[in-house]
């Protein structure tokens, strides 16, 4: 009973559990891919589905268009264009396109944070640590008081969340035990906030570092994603991971990953997928090459943005106010 309850509690706030993965190592990396399909196939042929998912935010949003006619699709896209064109000058810039893509891609974080926020007892726009901890962990300490290992595990969870909670309180309001909704978003999803990323790195090291030296060895790195006792013969993808650890992850070649190397692994800084996609969509649709997109240009290339079929996009139009961008 204890373990099951704790796992539920961990799921609520754990950065590792909010990202689905078919392999453990993928669940550690917070790379902002805009779609899980390849942008180009092995023959370098462009995949429009990548652009559609990037522009609409998810496969579910793409599927909404499947029951629409072309005219209905264009009508919905026309309304989306008006939302993207935040200054109303009838010319969507790369920045406006970038902001829209980021907006729809970040939808999960906003909705997940709002769900958690609504599930807690918020008073005058603040959530206290005491209220959050009571609701999340309940009386687990009492339930496990006869098992020292469970007590230690439980206390570790609380300590981790409390540390993350304090880090999220960064607005100087001198209310250390309370978070407003924006701060709570930083607590629930620290990987998306620059000043919280050190917390993500620390938690990752704590999860994987078994000998307590504050570093991640090759054996610890591999055992986090694969177990010889459970899975048998080593698969090819693990051999690839060994090579990547030695040639890419361990930059200083000391046999272990330190905080900086772990940060480069789980929070790769090199490539801005959103900026690249905005540039790509602009290039594909800007027929007069003036650096901005008119509504006519977008509708002319509607199949790039929403596909050859479309959906009742009414929910998207209702859920998001143009002022949110």
C-alpha positions as CSV (number, residue, x, y, z in Angstrom):
1,X,0.0,0.0,0.0
2,X,2.8,2.3,0.9
3,X,4.8,1.8,-2.3
4,X,1.7,2.3,-4.5
5,X,0.8,5.5,-2.7
6,X,4.3,6.9,-2.9
7,X,4.4,6.1,-6.6
8,X,1.3,8.1,-7.1
9,X,2.8,11.0,-5.2
10,X,6.0,10.8,-7.2
11,X,4.0,10.8,-10.5
12,X,2.4,14.1,-9.6
13,X,5.6,16.1,-9.5
14,X,8.4,14.0,-10.8
15,X,10.0,15.4,-14.0
16,X,11.0,11.9,-15.0
17,X,7.5,10.6,-14.9
18,X,5.8,13.3,-17.0
19,X,7.7,12.2,-20.1
20,X,6.6,8.9,-21.6
21,X,9.4,6.8,-23.0
22,X,9.8,3.3,-24.4
23,X,13.4,3.2,-23.2
24,X,14.6,4.6,-19.9
25,X,17.4,6.8,-21.3
26,X,14.9,8.7,-23.5
27,X,12.9,9.6,-20.3
28,X,15.9,11.4,-18.9
29,X,16.3,13.8,-21.8
30,X,14.3,17.0,-22.0
31,X,14.9,17.7,-25.6
32,X,12.2,19.8,-27.1
33,X,11.3,17.7,-30.2
34,X,8.2,19.1,-31.9
35,X,7.0,15.7,-33.1
36,X,8.0,12.1,-32.6
37,X,8.0,11.5,-36.4
38,X,11.1,12.2,-38.5
39,X,11.0,15.5,-40.4
40,X,12.7,13.8,-43.4
41,X,12.7,10.1,-44.3
42,X,15.8,8.1,-45.2
43,X,15.5,9.3,-48.8
44,X,15.5,12.9,-47.6
45,X,11.8,13.3,-48.5
46,X,9.9,15.8,-46.4
47,X,7.3,14.6,-44.0
48,X,4.4,17.1,-43.7
49,X,3.1,15.4,-40.5
50,X,6.1,16.8,-38.6
51,X,5.1,20.3,-39.6
52,X,1.5,19.8,-38.8
53,X,2.2,18.4,-35.3
54,X,4.6,21.3,-34.7
55,X,2.1,23.9,-35.8
56,X,-0.9,22.4,-34.1
57,X,0.8,21.0,-31.0
58,X,0.0,17.3,-31.0
59,X,-1.3,14.3,-33.0
60,X,-4.7,14.8,-31.4
61,X,-4.9,18.3,-32.8
62,X,-3.9,17.0,-36.2
63,X,-6.6,14.3,-36.0
64,X,-9.2,17.0,-35.4
65,X,-8.9,18.0,-39.0
66,X,-9.6,14.6,-40.5
67,X,-13.4,15.1,-40.7
68,X,-13.3,18.5,-42.3
69,X,-13.6,19.5,-45.9
70,X,-10.8,21.6,-47.5
71,X,-13.0,24.7,-47.2
72,X,-13.7,24.0,-43.5
73,X,-10.0,23.4,-42.9
74,X,-9.1,26.7,-44.5
75,X,-11.7,28.5,-42.5
76,X,-10.3,27.1,-39.2
77,X,-6.8,27.9,-40.3
78,X,-7.8,31.5,-41.1
79,X,-9.0,31.9,-37.5
80,X,-5.7,30.5,-36.2
81,X,-3.8,32.9,-38.4
82,X,-5.6,35.8,-36.7
83,X,-4.5,34.5,-33.4
84,X,-0.9,34.1,-34.5
85,X,-0.9,37.7,-35.9
86,X,-0.8,39.3,-32.5
87,X,-0.3,42.9,-33.7
88,X,-3.0,42.6,-36.3
89,X,-0.9,43.9,-39.1
90,X,-1.9,41.1,-41.5
91,X,1.7,39.9,-41.8
92,X,2.9,37.1,-39.6
93,X,6.6,37.4,-38.7
94,X,9.0,34.6,-37.9
95,X,8.8,35.7,-34.2
96,X,5.0,35.5,-34.2
97,X,5.2,32.0,-35.8
98,X,7.9,31.0,-33.3
99,X,5.7,32.2,-30.4
100,X,2.7,30.3,-31.6
101,X,4.6,27.1,-32.0
102,X,6.0,27.4,-28.5
103,X,2.6,28.2,-27.2
104,X,0.9,25.1,-28.6
105,X,3.9,22.9,-27.7
106,X,3.8,24.1,-24.1
107,X,0.1,23.4,-23.8
108,X,0.7,20.2,-21.8
109,X,2.7,22.0,-19.2
110,X,0.1,24.6,-18.7
111,X,-2.8,22.2,-18.6
112,X,-1.0,19.8,-16.3
113,X,0.0,22.6,-13.9
114,X,-3.6,23.9,-13.9
115,X,-4.9,20.5,-13.1
116,X,-2.6,20.1,-10.1
117,X,-3.3,23.6,-9.0
118,X,-7.0,23.0,-9.0
119,X,-6.5,19.7,-7.1
120,X,-4.9,21.5,-4.2
121,X,-6.3,24.0,-1.6
122,X,-5.4,27.4,-2.9
123,X,-6.1,30.4,-0.6
124,X,-5.9,34.0,-1.9
125,X,-3.9,32.9,-4.9
126,X,-1.3,30.9,-3.0
127,X,-0.6,27.3,-2.2
128,X,1.3,26.6,1.0
129,X,3.9,23.9,1.4
130,X,2.1,22.4,4.4
131,X,-1.1,22.1,2.4
132,X,0.6,20.6,-0.7
133,X,2.7,18.1,1.4
134,X,-0.3,17.0,3.4
135,X,-2.4,16.4,0.3
136,X,0.4,14.7,-1.7
137,X,2.0,12.5,1.0
138,X,-0.7,12.3,3.6
139,X,0.1,10.0,6.6
140,X,2.7,7.9,4.8
141,X,5.1,8.4,7.7
142,X,2.7,6.8,10.1
143,X,1.9,4.0,7.8
144,X,5.5,3.1,7.4
145,X,6.7,3.8,11.0
146,X,7.6,0.1,11.6
147,X,9.8,-0.1,8.5
148,X,13.0,2.0,8.6
149,X,13.7,1.7,4.9
150,X,10.3,2.9,4.0
151,X,10.6,5.8,6.5
152,X,14.0,6.8,4.9
153,X,12.5,6.6,1.4
154,X,9.5,8.6,2.4
155,X,11.6,11.3,4.0
156,X,13.8,11.5,0.9
157,X,10.7,12.2,-1.2
158,X,9.6,15.0,1.0
159,X,13.1,16.5,1.2
160,X,13.4,16.5,-2.6
161,X,10.0,18.2,-3.1
162,X,10.8,20.7,-0.3
163,X,14.1,21.6,-1.9
164,X,12.4,22.1,-5.3
165,X,9.6,24.1,-3.6
166,X,12.1,26.5,-2.1
167,X,13.9,26.9,-5.4
168,X,10.7,27.8,-7.1
169,X,10.0,30.6,-4.7
170,X,12.2,33.1,-6.6
171,X,10.1,36.3,-6.7
172,X,11.4,37.8,-3.5
173,X,8.0,38.1,-1.9
174,X,9.3,36.8,1.5
175,X,6.6,34.1,1.5
176,X,8.9,31.1,1.6
177,X,6.2,28.6,2.4
178,X,3.8,29.7,-0.3
179,X,3.8,29.6,-4.1
180,X,1.6,31.4,-6.6
181,X,0.5,29.6,-9.7
182,X,3.5,30.7,-11.8
183,X,5.9,29.6,-9.1
184,X,4.0,26.3,-8.8
185,X,4.5,25.7,-12.6
186,X,8.2,26.1,-12.0
187,X,8.0,23.6,-9.1
188,X,6.0,21.0,-11.1
189,X,8.0,21.4,-14.4
190,X,11.5,22.7,-13.4
191,X,13.0,21.5,-16.7
192,X,11.3,24.4,-18.5
193,X,12.7,27.1,-16.3
194,X,16.4,28.2,-16.6
195,X,17.0,28.9,-12.9
196,X,15.4,25.6,-11.9
197,X,17.5,23.4,-14.2
198,X,20.1,22.8,-11.6
199,X,17.4,21.1,-9.5
200,X,16.7,18.8,-12.5
201,X,20.4,17.9,-12.8
202,X,20.7,17.3,-9.1
203,X,17.7,15.0,-9.0
204,X,18.9,13.0,-12.0
205,X,22.3,12.4,-10.4
206,X,20.7,11.4,-7.1
207,X,18.5,8.9,-9.0
208,X,21.4,7.3,-10.9
209,X,24.4,7.7,-8.5
210,X,24.5,4.5,-6.5
211,X,27.9,4.9,-4.8
212,X,27.1,8.4,-3.5
213,X,30.1,10.2,-5.1
214,X,28.0,12.8,-6.8
215,X,29.0,11.6,-10.2
216,X,27.5,9.1,-12.8
217,X,29.8,6.2,-13.9
218,X,29.4,4.2,-17.0
219,X,28.0,1.3,-15.1
220,X,25.5,3.5,-13.2
221,X,24.5,5.2,-16.5
222,X,23.8,1.8,-18.1
223,X,22.1,0.2,-15.1
224,X,19.6,3.1,-15.1
225,X,18.2,2.0,-18.4
226,X,18.9,-1.7,-18.6
227,X,19.4,-4.7,-16.2
228,X,21.3,-7.8,-17.3
229,X,19.5,-9.8,-14.6
230,X,16.1,-8.8,-15.8
231,X,16.6,-8.4,-19.5
232,X,19.2,-11.0,-20.4
233,X,21.6,-10.4,-23.3
234,X,22.7,-6.9,-23.9
235,X,20.8,-5.3,-26.8
236,X,22.4,-3.4,-29.6
237,X,21.0,0.0,-28.4
238,X,22.8,-0.5,-25.0
239,X,26.1,-1.0,-26.9
240,X,25.4,2.3,-28.7
241,X,24.7,4.0,-25.3
242,X,28.1,2.7,-24.0
243,X,29.8,4.2,-27.0
244,X,27.9,7.5,-26.6
245,X,28.9,7.7,-22.9
246,X,32.5,7.3,-23.7
247,X,32.7,9.5,-26.8
248,X,30.0,12.2,-26.2
249,X,28.7,12.2,-22.6
250,X,32.0,12.0,-20.7
251,X,33.6,15.1,-22.2
252,X,36.6,15.2,-20.0
253,X,37.3,11.5,-20.3
254,X,37.5,10.8,-16.6
255,X,35.1,7.9,-16.8
256,X,32.2,9.7,-15.1
257,X,29.7,12.4,-15.7
258,X,29.8,15.5,-13.5
259,X,27.0,18.1,-13.1
260,X,27.9,20.0,-16.3
261,X,28.1,16.8,-18.3
262,X,24.8,15.6,-17.0
263,X,23.2,19.0,-17.8
264,X,24.5,18.7,-21.4
265,X,23.0,15.2,-21.6
266,X,19.5,15.8,-20.2
267,X,19.0,19.4,-21.1
268,X,20.8,19.7,-24.5
269,X,21.4,23.4,-25.3
270,X,22.6,23.3,-28.9
271,X,19.5,23.2,-31.0
272,X,16.3,25.3,-30.9
273,X,13.7,23.1,-32.6
274,X,11.0,25.8,-32.4
275,X,13.2,28.4,-34.1
276,X,14.2,25.9,-36.8
277,X,10.5,25.0,-37.5
278,X,9.4,28.6,-37.7
279,X,12.2,29.3,-40.2
280,X,11.2,26.2,-42.2
281,X,7.5,27.1,-42.3
282,X,8.3,30.6,-43.3
283,X,10.6,29.4,-46.1
284,X,8.0,26.9,-47.4
285,X,5.1,29.4,-47.4
286,X,6.5,32.8,-48.2
287,X,5.8,32.9,-51.9
288,X,6.9,36.5,-52.5
289,X,10.0,36.1,-50.2
290,X,9.4,39.3,-48.2
291,X,10.1,37.6,-44.9
292,X,6.5,37.6,-43.6
293,X,3.4,35.5,-44.2
294,X,0.1,36.9,-45.3
295,X,-3.1,35.0,-44.7
296,X,-3.4,34.2,-48.4
297,X,0.1,32.7,-48.4
298,X,-0.8,30.5,-45.4
299,X,-4.1,29.4,-46.8
300,X,-2.4,28.6,-50.2
301,X,-0.1,26.2,-48.4
302,X,-2.7,25.1,-45.9
303,X,-1.6,21.4,-46.4
304,X,1.7,22.2,-44.8
305,X,0.1,23.6,-41.7
306,X,-3.0,21.4,-41.1
307,X,-2.9,18.7,-43.8
308,X,-5.1,18.0,-46.8
309,X,-8.0,17.2,-44.4
310,X,-9.1,19.1,-41.3
311,X,-10.9,19.2,-38.1
312,X,-13.4,21.0,-35.8
313,X,-10.8,23.3,-34.3
314,X,-13.5,25.0,-32.3
315,X,-12.0,23.7,-29.0
316,X,-8.6,25.2,-29.8
317,X,-10.2,28.6,-30.6
318,X,-12.3,28.6,-27.4
319,X,-9.5,27.3,-25.1
320,X,-6.8,29.9,-26.0
321,X,-7.2,33.6,-25.9
322,X,-5.1,35.6,-28.4
323,X,-3.8,37.7,-25.5
324,X,-2.1,34.6,-24.0
325,X,0.6,34.6,-26.6
